[in-house]
Amino acid sequence: MISIDLSDRTILITGALGAIAEHMVRRLTETGATLVLTDIKSEQKAEQTLHAWQPTLPTPVRSNAW
């Protein structure tokens, strides 16, 4: 597997609450990147999805909705 250090990078992912994006989120958090996730789903659905992912992500998830 290729090892990349993205700890000084911020990455924007659109459509970030789907099944394909979940895999990307998991892999990119392992590299140390800061992720900005956007999606058209409701704030409540976003909170539920992020809460479900939290136990298996290497870094804490913080949610801000506008």
Distance bins in CASP14 RR format, pairs under 12 A and 6 or more apart:
PFRMAT RR
TARGET T0000
AUTHOR 0000-0000-0000
RMODE 2
METHOD distances of the structure
MODEL  1
1 27 0 0 0 0 1 0 0 0 0 0 0
1 30 0 0 0 0 0 1 0 0 0 0 0
1 31 0 0 0 0 0 1 0 0 0 0 0
2 27 0 0 0 0 0 1 0 0 0 0 0
2 30 0 0 0 0 0 1 0 0 0 0 0
2 31 0 0 0 0 0 1 0 0 0 0 0
3 27 0 0 0 0 0 1 0 0 0 0 0
3 30 0 0 0 0 1 0 0 0 0 0 0
3 31 0 0 0 0 1 0 0 0 0 0 0
3 32 0 0 0 0 0 1 0 0 0 0 0
4 11 0 0 0 0 0 1 0 0 0 0 0
4 27 0 0 0 0 1 0 0 0 0 0 0
4 28 0 0 0 0 1 0 0 0 0 0 0
4 30 0 0 0 0 1 0 0 0 0 0 0
4 31 1 0 1 0 0 0 0 0 0 0 0
4 32 0 0 0 0 1 0 0 0 0 0 0
4 33 0 0 0 0 1 0 0 0 0 0 0
5 28 0 0 0 0 0 1 0 0 0 0 0
5 30 0 0 0 0 0 1 0 0 0 0 0
5 31 1 0 0 1 0 0 0 0 0 0 0
5 32 1 0 0 1 0 0 0 0 0 0 0
5 33 0 0 0 0 1 0 0 0 0 0 0
6 27 0 0 0 0 0 1 0 0 0 0 0
6 28 1 0 0 1 0 0 0 0 0 0 0
6 29 0 0 0 0 1 0 0 0 0 0 0
6 30 0 0 0 0 1 0 0 0 0 0 0
6 31 1 0 1 0 0 0 0 0 0 0 0
6 32 1 0 1 0 0 0 0 0 0 0 0
6 33 1 1 0 0 0 0 0 0 0 0 0
6 34 0 0 0 0 1 0 0 0 0 0 0
6 35 0 0 0 0 1 0 0 0 0 0 0
6 59 0 0 0 0 0 1 0 0 0 0 0
7 28 0 0 0 0 0 1 0 0 0 0 0
7 29 0 0 0 0 0 1 0 0 0 0 0
7 30 0 0 0 0 0 1 0 0 0 0 0
7 31 1 0 0 1 0 0 0 0 0 0 0
7 32 1 0 1 0 0 0 0 0 0 0 0
7 33 1 0 0 1 0 0 0 0 0 0 0
7 34 0 0 0 0 1 0 0 0 0 0 0
7 58 0 0 0 0 0 1 0 0 0 0 0
7 59 0 0 0 0 0 1 0 0 0 0 0
8 31 0 0 0 0 0 1 0 0 0 0 0
8 32 0 0 0 0 1 0 0 0 0 0 0
8 33 0 0 0 0 1 0 0 0 0 0 0
8 34 0 0 0 0 1 0 0 0 0 0 0
9 28 0 0 0 0 1 0 0 0 0 0 0
9 29 0 0 0 0 0 1 0 0 0 0 0
9 31 0 0 0 0 1 0 0 0 0 0 0
9 32 0 0 0 0 1 0 0 0 0 0 0
9 33 1 0 1 0 0 0 0 0 0 0 0
9 34 1 0 0 1 0 0 0 0 0 0 0
9 35 0 0 0 0 1 0 0 0 0 0 0
9 36 0 0 0 0 0 1 0 0 0 0 0
10 28 0 0 0 0 0 1 0 0 0 0 0
10 32 0 0 0 0 0 1 0 0 0 0 0
10 33 1 0 0 1 0 0 0 0 0 0 0
10 34 1 0 1 0 0 0 0 0 0 0 0
10 35 1 0 0 1 0 0 0 0 0 0 0
10 36 1 0 0 1 0 0 0 0 0 0 0
10 37 0 0 0 0 0 1 0 0 0 0 0
11 21 0 0 0 0 0 1 0 0 0 0 0
11 24 0 0 0 0 1 0 0 0 0 0 0
11 25 0 0 0 0 1 0 0 0 0 0 0
11 27 0 0 0 0 0 1 0 0 0 0 0
11 28 1 0 1 0 0 0 0 0 0 0 0
11 29 0 0 0 0 1 0 0 0 0 0 0
11 31 0 0 0 0 1 0 0 0 0 0 0
11 32 0 0 0 0 1 0 0 0 0 0 0
11 33 1 0 1 0 0 0 0 0 0 0 0
11 34 1 0 0 1 0 0 0 0 0 0 0
11 35 1 0 1 0 0 0 0 0 0 0 0
11 36 1 0 0 1 0 0 0 0 0 0 0
11 37 0 0 0 0 1 0 0 0 0 0 0
11 38 0 0 0 0 0 1 0 0 0 0 0
12 21 0 0 0 0 0 1 0 0 0 0 0
12 24 0 0 0 0 0 1 0 0 0 0 0
12 25 0 0 0 0 0 1 0 0 0 0 0
12 28 0 0 0 0 0 1 0 0 0 0 0
12 33 0 0 0 0 0 1 0 0 0 0 0
12 34 0 0 0 0 0 1 0 0 0 0 0
12 35 1 0 0 1 0 0 0 0 0 0 0
12 36 1 0 1 0 0 0 0 0 0 0 0
12 37 0 0 0 0 1 0 0 0 0 0 0
12 38 1 0 0 1 0 0 0 0 0 0 0
12 39 0 0 0 0 0 1 0 0 0 0 0
13 20 0 0 0 0 0 1 0 0 0 0 0
13 21 1 0 1 0 0 0 0 0 0 0 0
13 22 0 0 0 0 0 1 0 0 0 0 0
13 23 0 0 0 0 0 1 0 0 0 0 0
13 24 1 0 0 1 0 0 0 0 0 0 0
13 25 1 0 0 1 0 0 0 0 0 0 0
13 26 0 0 0 0 0 1 0 0 0 0 0
13 27 0 0 0 0 0 1 0 0 0 0 0
13 28 1 0 0 1 0 0 0 0 0 0 0
13 29 0 0 0 0 0 1 0 0 0 0 0
13 33 0 0 0 0 1 0 0 0 0 0 0
13 34 0 0 0 0 0 1 0 0 0 0 0
13 35 1 0 0 1 0 0 0 0 0 0 0
13 36 1 0 0 1 0 0 0 0 0 0 0
13 37 1 0 1 0 0 0 0 0 0 0 0
13 38 1 0 0 1 0 0 0 0 0 0 0
13 39 0 0 0 0 1 0 0 0 0 0 0
14 20 0 0 0 0 0 1 0 0 0 0 0
14 21 0 0 0 0 1 0 0 0 0 0 0
14 24 0 0 0 0 0 1 0 0 0 0 0
14 35 0 0 0 0 0 1 0 0 0 0 0
14 36 0 0 0 0 1 0 0 0 0 0 0
14 37 0 0 0 0 1 0 0 0 0 0 0
14 38 1 0 1 0 0 0 0 0 0 0 0
14 39 1 0 0 1 0 0 0 0 0 0 0
14 40 0 0 0 0 1 0 0 0 0 0 0
14 41 0 0 0 0 0 1 0 0 0 0 0
15 21 1 0 1 0 0 0 0 0 0 0 0
15 22 0 0 0 0 0 1 0 0 0 0 0
15 24 0 0 0 0 0 1 0 0 0 0 0
15 25 0 0 0 0 0 1 0 0 0 0 0
15 35 0 0 0 0 0 1 0 0 0 0 0
15 36 0 0 0 0 0 1 0 0 0 0 0
15 37 1 0 0 1 0 0 0 0 0 0 0
15 38 1 0 0 1 0 0 0 0 0 0 0
15 39 1 0 1 0 0 0 0 0 0 0 0
15 40 1 0 0 1 0 0 0 0 0 0 0
15 41 0 0 0 0 1 0 0 0 0 0 0
15 46 0 0 0 0 0 1 0 0 0 0 0
15 49 0 0 0 0 0 1 0 0 0 0 0
16 22 0 0 0 0 1 0 0 0 0 0 0
16 23 0 0 0 0 0 1 0 0 0 0 0
16 24 0 0 0 0 1 0 0 0 0 0 0
16 25 1 0 0 1 0 0 0 0 0 0 0
16 26 0 0 0 0 0 1 0 0 0 0 0
16 28 0 0 0 0 0 1 0 0 0 0 0
16 29 0 0 0 0 0 1 0 0 0 0 0
16 35 1 0 0 1 0 0 0 0 0 0 0
16 36 0 0 0 0 1 0 0 0 0 0 0
16 37 1 1 0 0 0 0 0 0 0 0 0
16 38 1 0 1 0 0 0 0 0 0 0 0
16 39 1 0 1 0 0 0 0 0 0 0 0
16 40 0 0 0 0 0 1 0 0 0 0 0
16 41 0 0 0 0 1 0 0 0 0 0 0
16 45 0 0 0 0 0 1 0 0 0 0 0
16 46 0 0 0 0 1 0 0 0 0 0 0
16 49 0 0 0 0 1 0 0 0 0 0 0
16 50 0 0 0 0 1 0 0 0 0 0 0
16 53 0 0 0 0 0 1 0 0 0 0 0
16 61 0 0 0 0 0 1 0 0 0 0 0
16 63 0 0 0 0 0 1 0 0 0 0 0
17 24 0 0 0 0 0 1 0 0 0 0 0
17 25 0 0 0 0 1 0 0 0 0 0 0
17 37 1 0 0 1 0 0 0 0 0 0 0
17 38 0 0 0 0 1 0 0 0 0 0 0
17 39 1 0 1 0 0 0 0 0 0 0 0
17 40 0 0 0 0 1 0 0 0 0 0 0
17 41 1 0 1 0 0 0 0 0 0 0 0
17 42 0 0 0 0 0 1 0 0 0 0 0
17 43 0 0 0 0 0 1 0 0 0 0 0
17 44 0 0 0 0 0 1 0 0 0 0 0
17 45 1 0 0 1 0 0 0 0 0 0 0
17 46 1 0 0 1 0 0 0 0 0 0 0
17 47 0 0 0 0 0 1 0 0 0 0 0
17 48 0 0 0 0 1 0 0 0 0 0 0
17 49 1 0 1 0 0 0 0 0 0 0 0
17 50 0 0 0 0 1 0 0 0 0 0 0
17 51 0 0 0 0 0 1 0 0 0 0 0
17 52 0 0 0 0 0 1 0 0 0 0 0
17 53 0 0 0 0 1 0 0 0 0 0 0
17 61 0 0 0 0 0 1 0 0 0 0 0
17 63 0 0 0 0 0 1 0 0 0 0 0
18 24 0 0 0 0 1 0 0 0 0 0 0
18 25 0 0 0 0 1 0 0 0 0 0 0
18 37 0 0 0 0 0 1 0 0 0 0 0
18 38 0 0 0 0 0 1 0 0 0 0 0
18 39 1 0 0 1 0 0 0 0 0 0 0
18 40 0 0 0 0 0 1 0 0 0 0 0
18 41 0 0 0 0 1 0 0 0 0 0 0
18 45 0 0 0 0 0 1 0 0 0 0 0
18 46 0 0 0 0 0 1 0 0 0 0 0
18 49 1 0 0 1 0 0 0 0 0 0 0
18 50 0 0 0 0 0 1 0 0 0 0 0
18 52 0 0 0 0 0 1 0 0 0 0 0
18 53 0 0 0 0 0 1 0 0 0 0 0
19 25 0 0 0 0 0 1 0 0 0 0 0
19 26 0 0 0 0 0 1 0 0 0 0 0
19 49 0 0 0 0 0 1 0 0 0 0 0
19 53 0 0 0 0 0 1 0 0 0 0 0
20 26 0 0 0 0 0 1 0 0 0 0 0
20 27 0 0 0 0 0 1 0 0 0 0 0
21 27 0 0 0 0 0 1 0 0 0 0 0
21 28 0 0 0 0 1 0 0 0 0 0 0
21 35 0 0 0 0 1 0 0 0 0 0 0
21 37 1 0 0 1 0 0 0 0 0 0 0
21 38 0 0 0 0 0 1 0 0 0 0 0
21 39 0 0 0 0 1 0 0 0 0 0 0
21 41 0 0 0 0 0 1 0 0 0 0 0
21 46 0 0 0 0 0 1 0 0 0 0 0
21 49 0 0 0 0 1 0 0 0 0 0 0
21 50 0 0 0 0 0 1 0 0 0 0 0
21 53 0 0 0 0 0 1 0 0 0 0 0
22 28 0 0 0 0 0 1 0 0 0 0 0
22 29 0 0 0 0 0 1 0 0 0 0 0
22 35 0 0 0 0 0 1 0 0 0 0 0
22 37 0 0 0 0 0 1 0 0 0 0 0
22 39 0 0 0 0 0 1 0 0 0 0 0
22 49 0 0 0 0 1 0 0 0 0 0 0
22 50 0 0 0 0 0 1 0 0 0 0 0
22 52 0 0 0 0 1 0 0 0 0 0 0
22 53 1 0 0 1 0 0 0 0 0 0 0
22 56 0 0 0 0 1 0 0 0 0 0 0
22 57 0 0 0 0 1 0 0 0 0 0 0
22 61 0 0 0 0 0 1 0 0 0 0 0
23 29 0 0 0 0 0 1 0 0 0 0 0
23 30 0 0 0 0 0 1 0 0 0 0 0
23 53 0 0 0 0 0 1 0 0 0 0 0
23 56 0 0 0 0 0 1 0 0 0 0 0
23 57 0 0 0 0 0 1 0 0 0 0 0
24 30 0 0 0 0 0 1 0 0 0 0 0
24 31 0 0 0 0 0 1 0 0 0 0 0
24 33 0 0 0 0 0 1 0 0 0 0 0
24 35 0 0 0 0 1 0 0 0 0 0 0
24 37 0 0 0 0 1 0 0 0 0 0 0
24 53 0 0 0 0 0 1 0 0 0 0 0
25 31 0 0 0 0 0 1 0 0 0 0 0
25 32 0 0 0 0 0 1 0 0 0 0 0
25 33 0 0 0 0 1 0 0 0 0 0 0
25 34 0 0 0 0 0 1 0 0 0 0 0
25 35 1 0 0 1 0 0 0 0 0 0 0
25 36 0 0 0 0 0 1 0 0 0 0 0
25 37 1 0 0 1 0 0 0 0 0 0 0
25 39 0 0 0 0 0 1 0 0 0 0 0
25 49 0 0 0 0 0 1 0 0 0 0 0
25 50 0 0 0 0 1 0 0 0 0 0 0
25 52 0 0 0 0 0 1 0 0 0 0 0
25 53 1 0 0 1 0 0 0 0 0 0 0
25 54 0 0 0 0 0 1 0 0 0 0 0
25 56 0 0 0 0 0 1 0 0 0 0 0
25 57 1 0 0 1 0 0 0 0 0 0 0
25 58 0 0 0 0 0 1 0 0 0 0 0
25 59 0 0 0 0 0 1 0 0 0 0 0
25 61 0 0 0 0 1 0 0 0 0 0 0
26 32 0 0 0 0 0 1 0 0 0 0 0
26 33 0 0 0 0 0 1 0 0 0 0 0
26 35 0 0 0 0 0 1 0 0 0 0 0
26 53 1 0 0 1 0 0 0 0 0 0 0
26 54 0 0 0 0 0 1 0 0 0 0 0
26 55 0 0 0 0 0 1 0 0 0 0 0
26 56 1 0 0 1 0 0 0 0 0 0 0
26 57 1 0 0 1 0 0 0 0 0 0 0
26 58 0 0 0 0 1 0 0 0 0 0 0
26 59 0 0 0 0 0 1 0 0 0 0 0
26 61 0 0 0 0 0 1 0 0 0 0 0
27 33 0 0 0 0 1 0 0 0 0 0 0
27 35 0 0 0 0 0 1 0 0 0 0 0
27 57 0 0 0 0 0 1 0 0 0 0 0
27 58 0 0 0 0 0 1 0 0 0 0 0
28 34 0 0 0 0 1 0 0 0 0 0 0
28 35 1 0 1 0 0 0 0 0 0 0 0
28 36 0 0 0 0 0 1 0 0 0 0 0
28 37 0 0 0 0 0 1 0 0 0 0 0
28 57 0 0 0 0 0 1 0 0 0 0 0
28 58 0 0 0 0 0 1 0 0 0 0 0
28 59 0 0 0 0 0 1 0 0 0 0 0
29 35 1 0 0 1 0 0 0 0 0 0 0
29 37 0 0 0 0 0 1 0 0 0 0 0
29 50 0 0 0 0 0 1 0 0 0 0 0
29 53 0 0 0 0 1 0 0 0 0 0 0
29 54 0 0 0 0 0 1 0 0 0 0 0
29 56 0 0 0 0 1 0 0 0 0 0 0
29 57 1 0 1 0 0 0 0 0 0 0 0
29 58 1 0 1 0 0 0 0 0 0 0 0
29 59 1 0 1 0 0 0 0 0 0 0 0
29 60 0 0 0 0 1 0 0 0 0 0 0
29 61 0 0 0 0 1 0 0 0 0 0 0
30 56 0 0 0 0 0 1 0 0 0 0 0
30 57 0 0 0 0 1 0 0 0 0 0 0
30 58 1 0 1 0 0 0 0 0 0 0 0
30 59 0 0 0 0 1 0 0 0 0 0 0
31 58 0 0 0 0 1 0 0 0 0 0 0
31 59 0 0 0 0 0 1 0 0 0 0 0
32 57 0 0 0 0 0 1 0 0 0 0 0
32 58 1 0 0 1 0 0 0 0 0 0 0
32 59 1 0 0 1 0 0 0 0 0 0 0
33 58 0 0 0 0 0 1 0 0 0 0 0
33 59 0 0 0 0 1 0 0 0 0 0 0
34 59 0 0 0 0 1 0 0 0 0 0 0
34 60 0 0 0 0 0 1 0 0 0 0 0
34 61 0 0 0 0 0 1 0 0 0 0 0
34 62 0 0 0 0 0 1 0 0 0 0 0
35 50 0 0 0 0 0 1 0 0 0 0 0
35 53 0 0 0 0 0 1 0 0 0 0 0
35 57 0 0 0 0 1 0 0 0 0 0 0
35 58 0 0 0 0 0 1 0 0 0 0 0
35 59 0 0 0 0 1 0 0 0 0 0 0
35 60 0 0 0 0 0 1 0 0 0 0 0
35 61 0 0 0 0 1 0 0 0 0 0 0
35 62 0 0 0 0 0 1 0 0 0 0 0
35 63 0 0 0 0 0 1 0 0 0 0 0
36 61 0 0 0 0 0 1 0 0 0 0 0
36 62 0 0 0 0 0 1 0 0 0 0 0
36 63 0 0 0 0 0 1 0 0 0 0 0
36 64 0 0 0 0 1 0 0 0 0 0 0
36 66 0 0 0 0 0 1 0 0 0 0 0
37 46 0 0 0 0 1 0 0 0 0 0 0
37 47 0 0 0 0 0 1 0 0 0 0 0
37 49 0 0 0 0 1 0 0 0 0 0 0
37 50 0 0 0 0 1 0 0 0 0 0 0
37 53 0 0 0 0 0 1 0 0 0 0 0
37 57 0 0 0 0 0 1 0 0 0 0 0
37 61 0 0 0 0 1 0 0 0 0 0 0
37 62 0 0 0 0 0 1 0 0 0 0 0
37 63 0 0 0 0 1 0 0 0 0 0 0
37 64 0 0 0 0 0 1 0 0 0 0 0
37 65 0 0 0 0 0 1 0 0 0 0 0
38 46 0 0 0 0 1 0 0 0 0 0 0
38 63 0 0 0 0 0 1 0 0 0 0 0
38 64 0 0 0 0 0 1 0 0 0 0 0
38 65 0 0 0 0 0 1 0 0 0 0 0
38 66 0 0 0 0 0 1 0 0 0 0 0
39 45 0 0 0 0 1 0 0 0 0 0 0
39 46 1 0 0 1 0 0 0 0 0 0 0
39 47 0 0 0 0 0 1 0 0 0 0 0
39 49 0 0 0 0 1 0 0 0 0 0 0
39 50 0 0 0 0 0 1 0 0 0 0 0
39 63 0 0 0 0 0 1 0 0 0 0 0
39 65 0 0 0 0 0 1 0 0 0 0 0
40 46 0 0 0 0 1 0 0 0 0 0 0
41 47 0 0 0 0 1 0 0 0 0 0 0
41 48 0 0 0 0 1 0 0 0 0 0 0
41 49 1 0 0 1 0 0 0 0 0 0 0
41 50 0 0 0 0 0 1 0 0 0 0 0
41 63 0 0 0 0 0 1 0 0 0 0 0
41 65 0 0 0 0 0 1 0 0 0 0 0
42 48 0 0 0 0 1 0 0 0 0 0 0
42 49 0 0 0 0 0 1 0 0 0 0 0
42 65 0 0 0 0 1 0 0 0 0 0 0
43 49 0 0 0 0 0 1 0 0 0 0 0
43 50 0 0 0 0 0 1 0 0 0 0 0
43 63 0 0 0 0 1 0 0 0 0 0 0
43 64 0 0 0 0 1 0 0 0 0 0 0
43 65 1 0 1 0 0 0 0 0 0 0 0
43 66 0 0 0 0 1 0 0 0 0 0 0
44 50 0 0 0 0 0 1 0 0 0 0 0
44 51 0 0 0 0 0 1 0 0 0 0 0
44 63 0 0 0 0 0 1 0 0 0 0 0
44 65 0 0 0 0 1 0 0 0 0 0 0
45 51 0 0 0 0 0 1 0 0 0 0 0
45 52 0 0 0 0 0 1 0 0 0 0 0
45 63 0 0 0 0 0 1 0 0 0 0 0
45 65 0 0 0 0 0 1 0 0 0 0 0
46 52 0 0 0 0 0 1 0 0 0 0 0
46 53 0 0 0 0 0 1 0 0 0 0 0
46 61 0 0 0 0 0 1 0 0 0 0 0
46 62 0 0 0 0 0 1 0 0 0 0 0
46 63 1 0 0 1 0 0 0 0 0 0 0
46 64 0 0 0 0 0 1 0 0 0 0 0
46 65 1 0 0 1 0 0 0 0 0 0 0
46 66 0 0 0 0 0 1 0 0 0 0 0
47 53 0 0 0 0 0 1 0 0 0 0 0
47 54 0 0 0 0 0 1 0 0 0 0 0
47 61 0 0 0 0 1 0 0 0 0 0 0
47 62 0 0 0 0 0 1 0 0 0 0 0
47 63 1 0 1 0 0 0 0 0 0 0 0
47 64 0 0 0 0 0 1 0 0 0 0 0
47 65 0 0 0 0 1 0 0 0 0 0 0
48 54 0 0 0 0 0 1 0 0 0 0 0
48 63 0 0 0 0 0 1 0 0 0 0 0
49 57 0 0 0 0 0 1 0 0 0 0 0
49 61 0 0 0 0 1 0 0 0 0 0 0
49 63 0 0 0 0 1 0 0 0 0 0 0
50 56 0 0 0 0 0 1 0 0 0 0 0
50 57 0 0 0 0 1 0 0 0 0 0 0
50 60 0 0 0 0 0 1 0 0 0 0 0
50 61 1 0 1 0 0 0 0 0 0 0 0
50 62 0 0 0 0 1 0 0 0 0 0 0
50 63 1 0 1 0 0 0 0 0 0 0 0
50 64 0 0 0 0 0 1 0 0 0 0 0
50 65 0 0 0 0 0 1 0 0 0 0 0
51 57 0 0 0 0 0 1 0 0 0 0 0
51 60 0 0 0 0 0 1 0 0 0 0 0
51 61 0 0 0 0 1 0 0 0 0 0 0
51 62 0 0 0 0 0 1 0 0 0 0 0
51 63 0 0 0 0 1 0 0 0 0 0 0
52 61 0 0 0 0 0 1 0 0 0 0 0
53 59 0 0 0 0 0 1 0 0 0 0 0
53 60 0 0 0 0 0 1 0 0 0 0 0
53 61 1 0 0 1 0 0 0 0 0 0 0
53 63 0 0 0 0 0 1 0 0 0 0 0
54 60 1 0 0 1 0 0 0 0 0 0 0
54 61 1 0 1 0 0 0 0 0 0 0 0
54 62 0 0 0 0 0 1 0 0 0 0 0
54 63 0 0 0 0 0 1 0 0 0 0 0
55 61 0 0 0 0 0 1 0 0 0 0 0
END
